[in-house]
Amino acid sequence: MNERLFKAIDDRSDELVALTADLIRFPTINPPGEAYRPCAEYIAARLSKRGFETEFIRAEGTPGDTDRYPRVNVVARFDGRSPGACVHFNSHIDVVEAGEGWSVDPFAGVVKDGKVYGRGACDMKGGLAASIIAAEAFMEVFPDFPGAIEISGTVDEESGGFGGVAHLAKLGYFSKPKVDHVIIPEPLNKDRICLGHRGVWWAEIETKGEIAHGSMPFLGDNAVRHMGAVLQAFEDELFPALDRKVTRMPVVPEGAKRSTMNINSIHGGQTEDFRPGLPSPNVPDACRLTIDRRFLLEEDLATVKSEVTDILDRLKRERKKFDYEIRDLMEVLPLMTERDAPVVKAVAQGIMAIFDREPDYIISPGTYDQKHIARIGHLYDCIAYGPGILDLAHRPDEWVGISDMVESAKVMAIGLNVLLRGTATS
């Protein structure tokens, strides 16, 4: 019964904490992509001792990949005693910068008050550790299981996943018949199943100007002022229109049920690359703005883009000397796995067994690597499920609860039992 599986995980609870802390101690900061190789090697060494076949895949030629910062991914596979389905647990090993405001060392893996603290604790090294423990416990209790289990540690999710899951998907690592079901242990709460995410369009807008002496701006054309007109039009027209759009998707938190756009960055003038430095005595001849537009299942990408370009084209007609260029940086369509998909039902059985209630089915406000599995791998039996609270991600004193990881590992183990052995209880 499940009690054997639960006991195998409870017996590994100290090991789960130690594994999480060890993973946090690799400062896999992205950008630039530090410590990817040693972290991948650590994961491979552990899983090799448990009988997994491991391989390293470097994503050469992808954004950010250099000999100093190689984009190294690890994929481990354990084949069961007989043919069957393959369940793949995919976790990203990269983390964002620590930032200021920490009360503990962000890369020390501090354990206190029932929590493991550190950058990446919940997003998502705690989830990676929980999936490893779940797989190892399952393999111990059911050594004759059919099918296969895969565990991957991939890179660059925080910057789009192009050197990680996208690269592996192009190589066939996330397609049938190699893989049938994918669970991504992102921190979306232990009793919730994330079916997908909103769409995203990243773009860079550049306004044009003409350089001149700063004491005689009338002889030039100020690109920053042109960008100011763009921002004002966004404030007056675009943002109110986006706020009126509401989705039927179960997006959390509540504010993300509306369309949103964030201004990620703005750069203009000749001094941006010389900080700290002296001001430039010039009229800026270029200004660049990066936008992060998140859109809903009810919206189509062409309309999303036209809402921005229509404003820019109107300014070009109405504003003297206004000119612009716009460049696509990334575009991903909204994604929602069906609730009756096998991996959804399997993990739901685990949640009901542990928490004695139906899971909440949600959509993530931001994208994660499921986008590449669907878009490139054409594999749609994929969800995000893992321990941790999303609101803690990327913040000072990020943490993951120890009991949350243990309970999530039990849910994952039941999911394995359902998907590979066809049962949740024996």
C-alpha positions as a printed Julia matrix, in Angstrom:
426×3 Matrix{Float64}:
   0.0    0.0     0.0
   0.97   3.67   -0.07
   2.28   3.38    3.49
   5.42   1.66    2.23
   6.01   4.45   -0.25
   5.37   7.12    2.37
   7.72   5.45    4.85
  10.47   5.26    2.25
  10.14   9.02    1.73
   9.88   9.83    5.45
  13.04   7.79    6.02
  14.77  10.04    3.49
  13.57  13.37    4.92
  16.98  14.3     6.33
  18.54  13.32    3.03
  16.01  15.52    1.22
  17.0   18.52    3.34
  20.72  17.86    2.81
  20.25  17.45   -0.93
  18.33  20.73   -1.18
  20.98  22.57    0.83
  23.76  21.11   -1.32
  22.03  22.24   -4.52
  21.57  25.77   -3.15
  25.3   25.96   -2.43
  26.01  25.92   -6.16
  25.64  29.63   -7.1
  24.08  28.92  -10.5
  23.32  32.59  -11.15
  21.83  33.49  -14.51
  23.01  35.72  -16.04
  25.81  34.99  -16.68
  25.38  31.26  -16.05
  27.74  30.48  -13.21
  28.44  27.01  -11.76
  26.24  25.17  -14.25
  28.75  22.41  -14.9
  29.61  21.57  -11.26
  25.93  21.55  -10.32
  25.09  19.23  -13.23
  28.01  16.98  -12.3
  26.79  16.8    -8.69
  23.31  15.7    -9.84
  24.8   13.14  -12.23
  27.11  11.7    -9.55
  24.23  11.19   -7.15
  21.9    9.6    -9.68
  24.64   7.41  -11.13
  25.06   5.81   -7.71
  21.35   4.93   -7.83
  21.71   3.18  -11.18
  20.73   5.99  -13.55
  22.48   6.38  -16.89
  23.52  10.02  -17.12
  24.64  12.29  -19.91
  25.67  15.91  -20.25
  24.39  17.99  -23.15
  26.0   21.36  -23.76
  23.86  23.79  -25.73
  26.6   25.2   -27.91
  25.67  28.27  -29.88
  22.71  29.22  -27.71
  22.5   32.68  -26.11
  25.11  33.1   -23.39
  27.02  29.89  -24.1
  30.78  30.42  -23.89
  33.72  28.34  -22.72
  33.66  30.36  -19.52
  29.9   29.94  -19.06
  28.99  26.71  -20.87
  25.27  25.86  -21.0
  25.59  22.34  -19.55
  22.44  20.25  -19.0
  22.23  16.84  -17.35
  19.71  14.12  -18.22
  19.5   10.89  -16.21
  17.45   7.8   -17.11
  16.6    4.57  -15.29
  14.92   1.85  -17.32
  12.6   -0.52  -15.46
  12.4   -4.28  -15.76
   9.99  -4.23  -18.69
   8.81  -1.84  -21.42
   6.36   0.9   -20.56
   5.82   4.63  -20.37
   8.51   7.14  -19.43
   7.92   9.77  -16.75
  10.31  12.72  -16.87
  10.92  15.16  -14.01
  12.43  18.37  -15.36
  13.9   21.06  -13.1
  15.95  24.11  -13.98
  19.13  24.57  -11.99
  19.68  28.27  -12.75
  18.65  30.96  -10.3
  18.36  34.74  -10.44
  20.85  37.0    -8.69
  20.54  37.19   -4.92
  20.06  40.94   -4.67
  20.06  42.87   -1.41
  18.1   42.48    1.81
  19.02  38.96    2.94
  19.25  38.04    6.63
  21.15  34.82    5.76
  23.84  33.92    3.26
  21.83  33.27    0.05
  24.15  30.46   -1.03
  24.83  28.75    2.31
  21.8   26.44    2.33
  20.77  27.52    5.84
  18.33  25.19    7.61
  16.24  26.61   10.43
  12.67  26.66   11.73
  11.55  23.87    9.44
  12.74  25.64    6.31
  15.69  25.61    3.93
  16.78  29.13    3.0
  18.68  30.31   -0.05
  18.47  31.63   -3.56
  16.67  28.96   -5.55
  15.33  27.17   -2.47
  11.77  27.23   -3.76
  12.52  28.19   -7.37
  13.31  25.38   -7.82
  16.03  23.35   -6.15
  13.64  22.15   -3.47
  11.43  20.77   -6.22
  14.38  19.1    -7.93
  15.42  17.47   -4.65
  11.84  16.31   -3.98
  11.6   14.68   -7.4
  14.9   12.84   -6.88
  13.79  11.53   -3.48
  10.38  10.55   -4.88
  11.98   8.58   -7.7
  14.49   6.85   -5.43
  11.79   5.86   -2.93
   9.55   4.54   -5.68
  12.39   2.49   -7.17
  13.13   0.95   -3.76
   9.52   0.01   -3.01
   8.67  -1.19   -6.54
  11.94  -2.52   -8.02
  10.1   -4.43  -10.74
   8.28  -1.42  -12.18
   7.79  -1.2   -15.95
   8.76   1.77  -18.09
  11.39   4.38  -17.3
  12.08   7.37  -15.07
  14.06  10.38  -16.26
  15.32  13.32  -14.21
  16.9   16.37  -15.8
  18.64  19.47  -14.51
  18.46  22.11  -17.21
  19.73  25.66  -17.55
  18.63  29.15  -18.5
  14.93  28.86  -17.64
  15.14  32.27  -15.98
  16.24  33.79  -19.3
  13.87  31.92  -21.58
  15.14  28.34  -21.49
  16.86  28.48  -24.89
  20.06  26.83  -23.68
  18.12  24.29  -21.63
  14.77  22.7   -22.39
  14.4   24.39  -25.8
  17.75  22.98  -26.91
  16.97  19.5   -25.57
  13.51  19.56  -27.14
  15.09  20.25  -30.54
  17.23  17.15  -30.01
  14.17  15.01  -29.25
  14.53  14.71  -25.48
  10.96  15.87  -24.87
   9.08  13.97  -27.56
   7.42  10.61  -27.89
   8.42   7.81  -27.93
  11.31   8.79  -25.67
   9.11  10.51  -23.09
   5.39  10.2   -22.39
   4.69  12.33  -19.3
   6.52  15.38  -17.9
   6.3   16.89  -14.42
   8.07  20.21  -13.8
   8.47  20.79  -10.04
   8.03  24.57  -10.14
   6.96  26.22   -6.83
   3.23  26.52   -7.31
   2.1   25.15   -3.9
   1.95  21.5    -2.85
  -1.82  21.08   -3.3
  -2.17  22.73   -6.71
  -1.61  21.48  -10.25
  -0.46  24.03  -12.79
  -1.87  23.25  -16.21
   0.01  25.91  -18.17
   0.68  29.61  -18.46
  -0.31  32.87  -20.09
   1.25  33.88  -23.38
   4.25  36.18  -23.58
   5.62  38.58  -26.16
   8.91  40.28  -25.44
   9.93  43.03  -27.82
  12.4   45.92  -28.05
  11.21  49.28  -29.33
  13.81  51.78  -30.51
  13.03  55.4   -31.21
  15.3   57.31  -33.59
  16.82  60.78  -33.22
  19.73  62.89  -34.38
  22.84  63.62  -32.34
  23.76  67.25  -31.61
  25.47  69.31  -28.92
  23.56  69.24  -25.65
  23.75  73.03  -25.38
  21.92  73.35  -28.69
  19.28  70.59  -28.63
  17.3   72.41  -31.31
  19.96  71.33  -33.82
  19.29  67.64  -33.12
  16.34  65.37  -32.52
  15.93  63.83  -29.06
  15.13  60.11  -29.19
  14.42  60.03  -25.44
  11.68  62.62  -25.83
  10.19  60.51  -28.61
  10.22  57.53  -26.26
   8.51  59.69  -23.67
   5.66  60.16  -26.13
   5.47  56.38  -26.55
   5.27  55.87  -22.79
   2.61  58.52  -22.44
   0.49  56.88  -25.14
   0.88  53.54  -23.4
  -0.28  55.09  -20.13
  -3.25  56.85  -21.7
  -4.41  54.17  -24.13
  -2.81  50.74  -23.84
  -2.66  50.05  -20.1
  -6.34  50.92  -19.49
  -7.36  48.72  -22.45
  -5.32  45.77  -21.15
  -6.84  46.08  -17.69
 -10.31  45.58  -19.18
  -9.41  42.14  -20.58
 -10.21  39.21  -18.26
  -9.62  35.51  -18.92
 -11.53  32.34  -18.15
  -8.19  30.65  -17.46
  -7.66  29.87  -13.73
  -4.65  32.17  -13.5
  -3.2   33.03  -10.1
  -2.92  35.49   -8.49
  -6.15  37.34   -9.24
  -4.43  40.32  -10.88
  -2.92  38.03  -13.52
  -6.36  37.15  -14.89
  -6.03  40.41  -16.8
  -3.7   41.21  -19.65
  -0.54  42.94  -18.46
   2.51  44.66  -19.87
   5.69  45.47  -17.99
   8.36  47.95  -19.04
  11.44  45.8   -18.41
  14.11  48.37  -19.23
  14.82  51.67  -20.95
  18.16  52.89  -22.27
  18.95  56.13  -24.05
  21.85  58.42  -24.75
  25.58  57.89  -24.88
  26.46  57.19  -21.22
  24.65  53.96  -20.44
  27.74  51.74  -20.8
  30.01  53.93  -18.69
  28.66  53.76  -15.15
  29.74  55.5   -13.06
  30.75  58.1   -15.55
  30.38  61.63  -16.72
  27.26  62.81  -18.5
  27.43  63.05  -22.24
  26.98  66.54  -23.71
  24.93  65.18  -26.58
  21.37  64.97  -27.76
  20.54  61.22  -27.67
  20.03  59.79  -31.13
  18.56  56.46  -29.97
  16.44  55.17  -27.11
  15.51  51.52  -26.52
  12.6   50.17  -24.51
  12.0   46.48  -23.68
   8.41  45.4   -23.12
   7.11  42.22  -21.5
   3.53  41.66  -22.65
   1.59  38.78  -21.02
  -1.58  37.79  -22.81
  -4.56  35.51  -22.4
  -5.98  32.44  -24.08
  -8.74  34.62  -25.53
  -6.24  36.89  -27.34
  -4.35  36.18  -30.55
  -0.74  37.18  -31.0
  -1.35  39.32  -34.09
  -3.78  41.52  -32.17
  -1.44  41.7   -29.18
   1.3   43.06  -31.43
  -0.94  45.41  -33.35
  -2.1   47.1   -30.16
   1.48  48.32  -29.76
   2.38  48.94  -33.39
  -0.85  50.86  -34.02
   0.21  53.37  -31.38
   3.71  53.61  -32.82
   2.39  54.08  -36.36
  -0.01  56.8   -35.21
   2.84  58.64  -33.5
   4.86  58.36  -36.68
   2.04  60.09  -38.55
   1.33  62.74  -35.95
   4.67  63.51  -34.29
   7.31  65.46  -36.16
  10.41  63.4   -37.05
   9.16  60.41  -35.05
  10.57  57.12  -36.33
  10.98  53.72  -34.71
  12.04  50.09  -35.09
  10.55  47.15  -33.23
  12.26  43.78  -32.77
  10.68  40.57  -31.49
  12.68  38.98  -28.68
  10.4   36.09  -27.71
   6.86  34.98  -28.36
   5.02  32.1   -26.68
   1.35  31.28  -27.02
  -0.85  30.66  -23.96
  -0.88  27.02  -22.93
  -3.33  24.92  -20.91
  -3.12  21.12  -20.53
  -6.5   19.38  -20.39
  -7.65  18.33  -16.93
  -8.28  14.77  -18.09
  -4.68  14.31  -19.32
  -2.96  11.26  -17.77
  -0.3   13.21  -15.87
  -2.92  15.57  -14.44
  -5.09  12.73  -13.18
  -2.09  10.86  -11.75
  -0.82  13.8    -9.71
  -4.38  14.64   -8.67
  -4.63  11.15   -7.13
  -1.48  11.89   -5.16
  -2.83  15.2    -3.89
  -6.1   13.58   -2.85
  -4.21  10.83   -1.01
  -2.0   13.27    0.9
  -4.37  16.19    1.5
  -7.75  14.44    1.34
  -9.2   16.9    -1.14
  -9.31  17.73   -4.8
  -6.39  19.82   -6.05
  -6.75  23.37   -7.22
  -6.11  23.61  -10.96
  -4.3   26.81  -11.86
  -2.48  28.66  -14.62
   0.85  30.37  -13.98
   1.06  34.13  -14.53
   4.47  33.71  -16.16
   5.81  31.15  -18.57
   8.14  28.33  -17.69
   9.74  25.51  -19.66
   6.46  23.75  -20.46
   6.27  26.15  -23.4
   9.21  24.48  -25.16
   8.0   20.95  -24.43
   4.71  21.75  -26.18
   5.99  24.12  -28.89
   9.07  22.17  -29.95
   8.58  18.67  -28.54
   4.86  18.52  -29.37
   4.33  16.75  -26.05
   1.24  18.0   -24.24
   0.98  15.61  -21.28
   2.91  18.04  -19.11
   2.22  19.98  -15.91
   4.03  21.97  -13.26
   3.75  20.58   -9.75
   6.11  21.08   -6.86
   6.71  22.41   -3.36
   7.28  26.04   -2.53
   5.31  29.25   -2.67
   5.66  31.2    -5.9
   5.41  34.55   -4.1
   8.77  33.81   -2.41
  10.64  33.28   -5.66
  13.27  35.88   -6.61
  12.88  37.63   -3.24
  15.3   38.07   -0.3
  15.27  35.22    2.24
  13.71  32.81   -0.25
  12.84  29.52    1.46
  11.13  26.17    0.98
   9.33  24.3     3.75
  10.75  20.91    4.71
   7.31  19.39    5.33
   6.14  20.8     2.0
   8.98  19.04    0.19
   8.26  15.75    1.95
   4.56  15.92    1.13
   5.25  16.92   -2.48
   7.66  14.0    -2.84
   4.88  11.67   -1.71
   2.51  13.16   -4.28
   5.15  12.71   -7.0
   5.76   9.11   -5.94
   2.05   8.3    -6.18
   2.01   9.97   -9.58
   4.82   7.64  -10.66
   2.89   4.65   -9.36
  -0.21   5.63  -11.33
   1.62   6.43  -14.57
   4.01   3.46  -14.55
   2.17   0.74  -12.64
  -1.4    1.85  -13.25
  -2.34   2.11   -9.58
  -2.15   4.54   -6.7
  -2.61   2.05   -3.89
  -0.72  -1.19   -4.4
